[in-house]
Structures are given as structure tokens and as C-alpha cells.
Amino acid sequence: MLLKPPQKHMMHGIPCHVERVTKQARIVYQIKEDMINILHCFEGHKEYERWHK
């Protein structure tokens, strides 16, 4: 992988990244060497907040 996507680390030291897909939808992913693993997809912010707490 030549370019890494924009990265925003999750709160509380969780070793994942979060990306907004639409206004409310988010995906949580990890980057390992040349592979991106999608860990979870969320429909809205409330669902995401409940998951990471």
C-alpha cells in the first residue's frame, strides 16, 4: 500500500481508526502493513457511542 488513508484514532487508547462514511455512518478499521481490516460498521453516531464505551 503506497498511501495510507486519513486516520483518526479512537478515544481511550483503542488501537483502531474511525472514518465517517456519510453524515452519520462510520466504519472502524485497523491498518496492518499492507492490509486494512474493517472491524465494525455503524449506522449512526448513537450506535457508535454505545459500542466504544
VEXDREN-2710 file (C-alpha; in Angstrom, 1 decimal):
% VEXDREN-2710
k/r/px/py/pz
1/MET/0.0/0.0/0.0
2/LEU/1.6/3.2/-1.1
3/LEU/-0.7/5.7/0.6
4/LYS/-2.4/5.5/3.9
5/PRO/-5.9/6.8/4.3
6/PRO/-6.6/9.7/6.6
7/GLN/-6.6/8.4/10.2
8/LYS/-8.4/9.3/13.3
9/HIS/-7.6/7.2/16.4
10/MET/-10.5/6.3/18.6
11/MET/-10.7/7.6/22.1
12/HIS/-9.5/5.8/25.2
13/GLY/-6.4/4.3/23.5
14/ILE/-8.2/1.7/21.4
15/PRO/-5.8/0.7/18.6
16/CYS/-8.3/1.4/15.7
17/HIS/-9.2/4.2/13.3
18/VAL/-12.6/5.7/12.6
19/GLU/-13.8/7.1/9.3
20/ARG/-17.1/8.8/8.6
21/VAL/-18.7/7.3/5.5
22/THR/-21.8/9.5/5.4
23/LYS/-23.2/12.2/7.7
24/GLN/-23.9/9.7/10.4
25/ALA/-22.4/6.3/9.3
26/ARG/-18.9/5.3/10.5
27/ILE/-16.5/2.4/10.0
28/VAL/-13.9/1.3/12.5
29/TYR/-10.8/-0.2/10.9
30/GLN/-7.2/-1.3/11.6
31/ILE/-4.2/-1.0/9.3
32/LYS/-1.7/-3.8/9.4
33/GLU/1.2/-3.5/7.0
34/ASP/-0.5/-3.6/3.5
35/MET/-4.0/-4.7/4.7
36/ILE/-7.0/-2.7/6.0
37/ASN/-9.3/-4.7/8.2
38/ILE/-12.8/-3.3/8.8
39/LEU/-13.8/-4.2/12.3
40/HIS/-17.3/-2.7/12.5
41/CYS/-19.8/-0.6/10.6
42/PHE/-22.3/1.7/12.3
43/GLU/-25.5/3.3/11.0
44/GLY/-25.4/6.3/13.3
45/HIS/-23.5/8.1/16.0
46/LYS/-25.5/6.8/18.9
47/GLU/-24.8/3.2/17.9
48/TYR/-21.1/4.1/17.6
49/GLU/-21.1/5.8/21.0
50/ARG/-22.7/2.7/22.7
51/TRP/-20.1/0.4/21.1
52/HIS/-16.9/2.2/22.2
53/LYS/-18.0/2.9/25.8
END
